[in-house]
Amino acid sequence: MEHVIRPVRAEEWLKIKGLRLAALLDPVANIAFLETHEEALARPDSFWQDRARGASHGGTARQFIAEGPDGEWAGTVVLLTERAGSISFFDDEVPVSQGHLVGVFVRPEFRGTGLTRELFNGALEWAWSLREPKLERVRLYVHDANGRAAAFYRKAGFVPTGHSVASPGDAGHRELEMVITREA
């Protein structure tokens, strides 16, 4: 594979912003992301700089990118850590210390090449390497109308838990929880 999977660096905040804005223009962004292109575009540079710092090192979040030989970023995934007993973004109690994959995006021209799987592998390798908190599983949520994503997640080893939450801003739809453990 031509792409290198690696964590972002704090000084790359402009590229992080650019990739996020591209993701939010994707035709399924309305069901895959919890913000709009307009909301992200309106954020100040300080937001993106803080986000880059938090995602580049530390134990609570890590953003991985797929970087081509020409320096172009073809995709990204973010892994957040959640401690047992804390309350998640969806207002549910976190049952065990776990990772939470969010912000999955691969540019259309790289879809179907195995790049998403490589991004997941990078994020999962980091998740399993953590000692504090030691993660028992990694979860993600997928919109009930995003069958293509759900099929990929199953192929990558994630299994539905049966737990779901209301999809923010999308009345009548659910976000379905899927998990993977070290043994998968």
C-alpha positions as CSV (number, residue, x, y, z in Angstrom):
1,M,0.0,0.0,0.0
2,E,1.2,3.5,-0.9
3,H,-0.3,5.2,2.1
4,V,1.3,5.5,5.5
5,I,-1.1,5.3,8.5
6,R,0.0,7.6,11.3
7,P,-1.3,9.9,14.0
8,V,-1.7,13.6,13.2
9,R,0.8,16.1,14.5
10,A,-0.3,19.3,16.3
11,E,1.1,21.6,13.7
12,E,-1.0,20.0,11.0
13,W,-4.2,21.7,12.2
14,L,-4.9,23.3,8.8
15,K,-4.8,19.9,7.1
16,I,-7.0,18.4,9.8
17,K,-9.5,21.2,9.2
18,G,-9.4,20.7,5.4
19,L,-10.0,17.0,5.6
20,R,-12.9,17.5,8.1
21,L,-14.5,20.0,5.7
22,A,-14.1,17.6,2.8
23,A,-15.8,14.9,4.9
24,L,-18.7,17.1,5.7
25,L,-19.3,17.7,2.0
26,D,-19.7,13.9,1.4
27,P,-23.2,12.9,0.3
28,V,-23.8,10.8,3.5
29,A,-22.3,13.4,5.9
30,N,-25.7,14.2,7.2
31,I,-26.1,10.7,8.7
32,A,-22.4,10.0,9.3
33,F,-21.3,13.2,11.2
34,L,-22.9,15.2,14.1
35,E,-22.1,18.6,12.6
36,T,-22.6,20.4,9.3
37,H,-20.0,21.8,6.9
38,E,-21.3,25.3,7.8
39,E,-20.8,24.7,11.5
40,A,-17.3,23.4,11.0
41,L,-16.4,26.2,8.6
42,A,-17.5,28.8,11.2
43,R,-15.2,27.5,13.9
44,P,-12.2,29.7,14.8
45,D,-8.6,28.6,14.1
46,S,-8.1,28.2,17.8
47,F,-10.7,25.4,17.8
48,W,-8.8,23.5,15.1
49,Q,-5.4,24.1,16.8
50,D,-6.8,22.7,20.1
51,R,-8.3,19.8,18.3
52,A,-5.0,19.0,16.6
53,R,-3.1,19.2,19.9
54,G,-5.6,16.9,21.6
55,A,-5.6,14.4,18.7
56,S,-1.9,14.2,18.2
57,H,-0.8,13.0,21.6
58,G,-2.2,12.2,25.0
59,G,-4.4,9.3,26.2
60,T,-7.9,10.6,25.5
61,A,-8.0,10.9,21.8
62,R,-5.9,10.1,18.7
63,Q,-6.6,10.9,15.1
64,F,-5.1,8.7,12.4
65,I,-4.7,9.7,8.8
66,A,-3.7,7.9,5.6
67,E,-1.0,9.9,4.0
68,G,0.0,9.3,0.4
69,P,3.5,9.6,-1.0
70,D,2.6,13.1,-2.3
71,G,1.6,14.2,1.2
72,E,-2.1,14.1,0.4
73,W,-4.4,12.8,3.2
74,A,-6.8,10.2,1.8
75,G,-8.7,9.4,4.9
76,T,-9.0,9.6,8.7
77,V,-10.4,8.0,11.8
78,V,-10.4,9.2,15.4
79,L,-10.3,7.0,18.5
80,L,-11.6,8.5,21.8
81,T,-11.1,6.8,25.1
82,E,-14.1,6.4,27.5
83,R,-13.7,5.4,31.1
84,A,-16.1,3.0,32.7
85,G,-18.9,4.9,34.6
86,S,-18.5,8.1,32.6
87,I,-21.3,9.5,30.5
88,S,-20.8,9.5,26.7
89,F,-21.8,12.0,24.1
90,F,-25.1,10.2,23.7
91,D,-25.8,10.5,27.4
92,D,-25.5,6.8,28.1
93,E,-23.3,5.4,30.8
94,V,-20.1,3.8,29.6
95,P,-20.2,0.2,30.9
96,V,-16.5,-0.6,30.6
97,S,-13.3,1.3,29.7
98,Q,-13.4,1.4,26.0
99,G,-12.4,3.2,22.8
100,H,-14.9,4.9,20.6
101,L,-14.2,5.3,16.9
102,V,-15.6,8.5,15.4
103,G,-15.0,10.7,12.3
104,V,-14.4,7.8,9.9
105,F,-13.8,9.3,6.4
106,V,-12.0,8.1,3.2
107,R,-12.0,10.3,0.1
108,P,-14.3,8.7,-2.6
109,E,-11.4,7.9,-4.9
110,F,-9.8,5.7,-2.3
111,R,-12.9,3.8,-1.2
112,G,-12.7,0.0,-1.8
113,T,-8.9,0.0,-1.7
114,G,-8.5,-1.4,1.8
115,L,-7.5,2.0,3.2
116,T,-10.4,2.2,5.7
117,R,-9.3,-1.2,7.1
118,E,-5.8,0.1,7.4
119,L,-7.0,3.2,9.3
120,F,-9.0,1.0,11.6
121,N,-6.0,-1.3,12.2
122,G,-3.9,1.8,13.2
123,A,-6.5,3.0,15.6
124,L,-7.1,-0.4,17.1
125,E,-3.4,-1.0,17.5
126,W,-3.2,2.2,19.5
127,A,-6.3,1.3,21.5
128,W,-5.0,-2.1,22.6
129,S,-1.6,-0.6,23.5
130,L,-3.1,1.8,26.1
131,R,-2.4,0.8,29.8
132,E,-4.4,3.6,31.5
133,P,-7.1,3.2,30.9
134,K,-6.8,-0.4,29.7
135,L,-9.5,-0.7,27.1
136,E,-11.7,-3.8,27.1
137,R,-13.4,-3.1,23.7
138,V,-13.8,-0.4,21.0
139,R,-17.2,0.7,19.9
140,L,-18.7,2.8,17.3
141,Y,-22.2,3.9,16.3
142,V,-23.6,3.7,12.9
143,H,-26.8,5.4,11.6
144,D,-29.5,2.8,10.9
145,A,-29.8,4.1,7.3
146,N,-26.1,3.8,6.6
147,G,-26.0,0.2,5.4
148,R,-22.8,0.5,3.5
149,A,-20.9,1.6,6.6
150,A,-22.6,-1.1,8.8
151,A,-21.5,-3.8,6.3
152,F,-17.9,-2.6,6.4
153,Y,-17.9,-2.5,10.2
154,R,-19.2,-6.1,10.3
155,K,-16.5,-7.2,7.8
156,A,-13.9,-5.4,10.0
157,G,-15.0,-7.6,13.0
158,F,-17.4,-5.3,14.8
159,V,-20.6,-6.9,16.0
160,P,-23.9,-5.3,16.9
161,T,-24.6,-5.1,20.6
162,G,-28.4,-4.5,20.3
163,H,-27.9,-1.1,22.1
164,S,-29.0,2.0,20.2
165,V,-29.6,5.7,20.8
166,A,-31.7,8.2,19.1
167,S,-29.9,9.8,16.2
168,P,-29.3,13.5,17.0
169,G,-31.2,15.7,14.7
170,D,-32.7,12.9,12.7
171,A,-36.0,12.1,14.3
172,G,-37.2,8.5,13.8
173,H,-33.7,7.1,13.2
174,R,-31.3,5.3,15.6
175,E,-27.5,5.1,16.0
176,L,-26.7,1.4,16.4
177,E,-23.8,0.4,18.6
178,M,-21.2,-2.1,17.3
179,V,-18.1,-3.3,19.2
180,I,-14.9,-5.2,18.7
181,T,-12.8,-6.8,21.4
182,R,-9.1,-7.9,21.4
183,E,-10.1,-11.4,20.6
184,A,-11.9,-10.5,17.4
